């Protein structure tokens, strides 16, 4: 037995959402959901932020009407 605990994707999303919204701190989430690893929640946050990051907005365009003078 490896001793590693696995968590469902649903739980991961719930924990990340609660932490990012400010409802819980990372430590509070670890205690509430019995998450054993000290860096586990932080890894989930990084993973979901990377997966769900929206594309960067396009750079503003300068038109001729923006010229002064």
FIBAFI-275644 format. One record per atom (N, C-alpha, C): atom name; x, y negated, z negated. Coordinates in nm, 4 decimals. Each point is the difference from the previous one (the first is absolute). Last residue first. Layout:
# FIBAFI-275644
+-------+----------+----------+----------+
: atome :        x :        y :        z :
+-------+----------+----------+----------+
:    CA :        X :        Y :        Z :
...
+-------+----------+----------+----------+
END
This chain:
# FIBAFI-275644
+-------+----------+----------+----------+
: atome :        x :        y :        z :
+-------+----------+----------+----------+
:     N :  -0.2488 :  -6.6200 :   3.2911 :
:    CA :   0.0776 :  -0.0955 :   0.0734 :
:     C :  -0.0125 :   0.0100 :   0.1412 :
:     N :  -0.0615 :   0.4142 :  -0.3296 :
:    CA :  -0.0252 :  -0.1384 :  -0.0377 :
:     C :   0.0836 :  -0.0889 :   0.0904 :
:     N :  -0.2177 :   0.5240 :   0.0515 :
:    CA :   0.1126 :  -0.0922 :   0.0136 :
:     C :  -0.0390 :  -0.1405 :  -0.0410 :
:     N :  -0.2989 :   0.3824 :   0.0307 :
:    CA :   0.0634 :  -0.0161 :  -0.1300 :
:     C :   0.1162 :  -0.0990 :   0.0051 :
:     N :  -0.2562 :   0.1502 :   0.3835 :
:    CA :  -0.0733 :  -0.1025 :  -0.0750 :
:     C :   0.0605 :  -0.0235 :  -0.1387 :
:     N :   0.1597 :   0.3421 :   0.2997 :
:    CA :   0.0426 :  -0.1335 :   0.0421 :
:     C :  -0.0675 :  -0.1092 :  -0.0810 :
:     N :   0.0487 :   0.4646 :  -0.2465 :
:    CA :  -0.0538 :  -0.0413 :   0.1288 :
:     C :   0.0505 :  -0.1391 :   0.0319 :
:     N :   0.1457 :   0.4467 :  -0.3222 :
:    CA :   0.0069 :  -0.1444 :   0.0179 :
:     C :  -0.0520 :  -0.0338 :   0.1378 :
:     N :  -0.1098 :   0.4286 :  -0.3441 :
:    CA :   0.0526 :  -0.0466 :   0.1279 :
:     C :   0.0006 :  -0.1516 :   0.0027 :
:     N :   0.0393 :   0.3873 :  -0.4175 :
:    CA :  -0.0753 :  -0.1105 :   0.0603 :
:     C :   0.0666 :  -0.0462 :   0.1292 :
:     N :   0.0385 :   0.5106 :  -0.1576 :
:    CA :   0.0613 :  -0.1288 :  -0.0321 :
:     C :  -0.0808 :  -0.1118 :   0.0658 :
:     N :  -0.2406 :   0.4614 :  -0.1429 :
:    CA :   0.0869 :  -0.0549 :   0.1040 :
:     C :   0.0547 :  -0.1356 :  -0.0424 :
:     N :  -0.1075 :   0.3691 :  -0.3728 :
:    CA :  -0.0737 :  -0.0887 :   0.0901 :
:     C :   0.0934 :  -0.0570 :   0.1055 :
:     N :   0.0792 :   0.4873 :  -0.2183 :
:    CA :   0.0286 :  -0.1408 :  -0.0261 :
:     C :  -0.0788 :  -0.0874 :   0.0960 :
:     N :  -0.1921 :   0.4802 :  -0.1445 :
:    CA :   0.1038 :  -0.0559 :   0.0859 :
:     C :   0.0180 :  -0.1484 :  -0.0309 :
:     N :  -0.1612 :   0.3076 :  -0.3994 :
:    CA :  -0.0530 :  -0.0469 :   0.1281 :
:     C :   0.1125 :  -0.0548 :   0.0865 :
:     N :   0.0302 :   0.3934 :  -0.3799 :
:    CA :   0.0339 :  -0.1393 :   0.0244 :
:     C :  -0.0513 :  -0.0427 :   0.1369 :
:     N :  -0.0274 :   0.4410 :  -0.2325 :
:    CA :  -0.1170 :  -0.0837 :   0.0218 :
:     C :   0.0338 :  -0.1447 :   0.0303 :
:     N :   0.3317 :   0.3505 :  -0.0888 :
:    CA :  -0.0982 :   0.0599 :   0.0904 :
:     C :  -0.1094 :  -0.0980 :   0.0388 :
:     N :   0.3271 :  -0.1282 :  -0.3209 :
:    CA :   0.0654 :   0.0204 :   0.1293 :
:     C :  -0.0999 :   0.0530 :   0.1031 :
:     N :  -0.1398 :  -0.0466 :  -0.4440 :
:    CA :   0.0221 :  -0.1327 :   0.0574 :
:     C :   0.0613 :   0.0123 :   0.1390 :
:     N :  -0.0563 :   0.3918 :  -0.2504 :
:    CA :  -0.1270 :  -0.0493 :   0.0523 :
:     C :   0.0132 :  -0.1399 :   0.0585 :
:     N :   0.3847 :   0.2009 :  -0.2003 :
:    CA :  -0.0479 :   0.0841 :   0.1100 :
:     C :  -0.1260 :  -0.0593 :   0.0623 :
:     N :   0.1764 :  -0.2006 :  -0.3895 :
:    CA :   0.0852 :  -0.0257 :   0.1172 :
:     C :  -0.0486 :   0.0772 :   0.1215 :
:     N :  -0.2166 :   0.0858 :  -0.4056 :
:    CA :  -0.0273 :  -0.1370 :   0.0440 :
:     C :   0.0803 :  -0.0311 :   0.1252 :
:     N :   0.0821 :   0.4089 :  -0.2108 :
:    CA :  -0.1301 :   0.0002 :   0.0683 :
:     C :  -0.0321 :  -0.1385 :   0.0534 :
:     N :   0.3850 :   0.0447 :  -0.2642 :
:    CA :   0.0191 :   0.0649 :   0.1303 :
:     C :  -0.1302 :   0.0017 :   0.0788 :
:     N :  -0.0194 :  -0.1545 :  -0.4397 :
:    CA :   0.0721 :  -0.0963 :   0.0826 :
:     C :   0.0242 :   0.0567 :   0.1402 :
:     N :  -0.1845 :   0.2831 :  -0.3235 :
:    CA :  -0.0985 :  -0.0995 :   0.0432 :
:     C :   0.0668 :  -0.1030 :   0.0910 :
:     N :   0.2864 :   0.3308 :  -0.1917 :
:    CA :  -0.1002 :   0.0570 :   0.0901 :
:     C :  -0.0966 :  -0.1046 :   0.0543 :
:     N :   0.3864 :  -0.0144 :  -0.3281 :
:    CA :   0.0022 :  -0.0752 :   0.1264 :
:     C :  -0.1108 :   0.0429 :   0.0959 :
:     N :   0.0607 :   0.2048 :  -0.4342 :
:    CA :   0.0083 :  -0.1433 :  -0.0274 :
:     C :  -0.0061 :  -0.0840 :   0.1271 :
:     N :  -0.2336 :   0.4988 :  -0.0805 :
:    CA :   0.1215 :  -0.0662 :   0.0464 :
:     C :  -0.0021 :  -0.1498 :  -0.0234 :
:     N :  -0.3841 :   0.2854 :  -0.1133 :
:    CA :   0.1186 :   0.0266 :  -0.0794 :
:     C :   0.1246 :  -0.0777 :   0.0428 :
:     N :  -0.5535 :  -0.0692 :  -0.0223 :
:    CA :   0.1019 :   0.0077 :   0.1042 :
:     C :   0.1345 :   0.0066 :  -0.0710 :
:     N :  -0.4933 :  -0.0373 :  -0.1552 :
:    CA :   0.0951 :   0.1061 :  -0.0369 :
:     C :   0.1021 :   0.0251 :   0.1108 :
:     N :  -0.3545 :  -0.3499 :  -0.0373 :
:    CA :  -0.0163 :   0.1107 :   0.0948 :
:     C :   0.1014 :   0.1130 :  -0.0211 :
:     N :  -0.0081 :  -0.3932 :  -0.2847 :
:    CA :  -0.1415 :   0.0314 :   0.0215 :
:     C :  -0.0172 :   0.1247 :   0.0853 :
:     N :   0.4409 :  -0.1756 :  -0.0785 :
:    CA :  -0.0607 :   0.0601 :  -0.1192 :
:     C :  -0.1434 :   0.0441 :   0.0259 :
:     N :   0.2298 :  -0.2243 :   0.3456 :
:    CA :   0.0680 :   0.1268 :  -0.0300 :
:     C :  -0.0653 :   0.0694 :  -0.1191 :
:     N :  -0.1456 :  -0.4318 :   0.1078 :
:    CA :  -0.0491 :   0.0993 :   0.0965 :
:     C :   0.0631 :   0.1363 :  -0.0263 :
:     N :   0.1563 :  -0.3635 :  -0.2503 :
:    CA :  -0.1374 :   0.0338 :  -0.0408 :
:     C :  -0.0585 :   0.1067 :   0.0921 :
:     N :   0.4210 :  -0.1754 :   0.1138 :
:    CA :   0.0092 :   0.0839 :  -0.1200 :
:     C :  -0.1380 :   0.0419 :  -0.0494 :
:     N :   0.0284 :  -0.3021 :   0.3615 :
:    CA :   0.0500 :   0.1318 :   0.0410 :
:     C :   0.0035 :   0.0935 :  -0.1201 :
:     N :  -0.3580 :  -0.3685 :  -0.0471 :
:    CA :   0.1429 :  -0.0066 :   0.0286 :
:     C :   0.0430 :   0.1398 :   0.0451 :
:     N :  -0.5071 :  -0.1828 :   0.0758 :
:    CA :   0.0908 :   0.0763 :  -0.0853 :
:     C :   0.1443 :  -0.0343 :   0.0344 :
:     N :  -0.3475 :  -0.2416 :   0.2046 :
:    CA :  -0.0827 :   0.0649 :  -0.1022 :
:     C :   0.0862 :   0.0759 :  -0.1003 :
:     N :   0.1363 :  -0.2480 :   0.4115 :
:    CA :   0.0250 :  -0.0545 :  -0.1326 :
:     C :  -0.0843 :   0.0616 :  -0.1103 :
:     N :   0.0539 :   0.1000 :   0.4891 :
:    CA :  -0.1055 :  -0.0976 :  -0.0298 :
:     C :   0.0177 :  -0.0628 :  -0.1380 :
:     N :   0.2953 :   0.3429 :   0.1553 :
:    CA :   0.0164 :  -0.1181 :   0.0838 :
:     C :  -0.1054 :  -0.1065 :  -0.0271 :
:     N :  -0.0262 :   0.4166 :  -0.2310 :
:    CA :   0.1224 :  -0.0706 :  -0.0375 :
:     C :   0.0136 :  -0.1297 :   0.0804 :
:     N :  -0.3583 :   0.2883 :   0.0990 :
:    CA :  -0.0181 :  -0.0569 :  -0.1332 :
:     C :   0.1228 :  -0.0790 :  -0.0448 :
:     N :   0.0170 :   0.2358 :   0.4125 :
:    CA :  -0.0984 :  -0.1075 :   0.0069 :
:     C :  -0.0157 :  -0.0699 :  -0.1347 :
:     N :   0.2699 :   0.3848 :   0.0225 :
:    CA :   0.0642 :  -0.1125 :   0.0689 :
:     C :  -0.0944 :  -0.1198 :   0.0049 :
:     N :  -0.1755 :   0.3993 :  -0.1736 :
:    CA :   0.1014 :  -0.0553 :  -0.0893 :
:     C :   0.0650 :  -0.1232 :   0.0635 :
:     N :  -0.3043 :   0.2415 :   0.2646 :
:    CA :  -0.0692 :  -0.0618 :  -0.1130 :
:     C :   0.1000 :  -0.0694 :  -0.0925 :
:     N :   0.1673 :   0.2588 :   0.3578 :
:    CA :  -0.0621 :  -0.1234 :   0.0488 :
:     C :  -0.0676 :  -0.0763 :  -0.1146 :
:     N :   0.1763 :   0.4225 :  -0.1013 :
:    CA :   0.1080 :  -0.0932 :   0.0317 :
:     C :  -0.0569 :  -0.1346 :   0.0454 :
:     N :  -0.2994 :   0.3559 :  -0.0701 :
:    CA :   0.0502 :  -0.0547 :  -0.1260 :
:     C :   0.1095 :  -0.1026 :   0.0267 :
:     N :  -0.1632 :   0.2291 :   0.3722 :
:    CA :  -0.1060 :  -0.0835 :  -0.0565 :
:     C :   0.0471 :  -0.0652 :  -0.1294 :
:     N :   0.2699 :   0.3224 :   0.2087 :
:    CA :   0.0096 :  -0.1290 :   0.0681 :
:     C :  -0.1043 :  -0.0972 :  -0.0546 :
:     N :   0.1753 :   0.3854 :  -0.3273 :
:    CA :  -0.0783 :  -0.0123 :   0.1227 :
:     C :   0.0196 :  -0.1389 :   0.0614 :
:     N :   0.3776 :   0.2604 :  -0.2934 :
:    CA :  -0.1152 :  -0.0867 :  -0.0191 :
:     C :  -0.0727 :  -0.0147 :   0.1331 :
:     N :   0.3831 :   0.3480 :  -0.2829 :
:    CA :  -0.0471 :  -0.0636 :   0.1225 :
:     C :  -0.1279 :  -0.0764 :  -0.0289 :
:     N :   0.4665 :   0.1738 :  -0.2868 :
:    CA :  -0.1448 :  -0.0134 :   0.0017 :
:     C :  -0.0396 :  -0.0684 :   0.1299 :
:     N :   0.4430 :   0.3155 :  -0.1602 :
:    CA :  -0.0490 :  -0.1220 :   0.0622 :
:     C :  -0.1519 :   0.0006 :   0.0025 :
:     N :   0.2847 :   0.3634 :  -0.1525 :
:    CA :  -0.0258 :  -0.1006 :  -0.1011 :
:     C :  -0.0491 :  -0.1319 :   0.0566 :
:     N :   0.1223 :   0.4586 :   0.1968 :
:    CA :   0.0870 :  -0.1152 :   0.0179 :
:     C :  -0.0199 :  -0.1067 :  -0.1068 :
:     N :  -0.0399 :   0.5588 :   0.0016 :
:    CA :  -0.0837 :  -0.1176 :   0.0000 :
:     C :   0.0884 :  -0.1243 :   0.0000 :
+-------+----------+----------+----------+
END
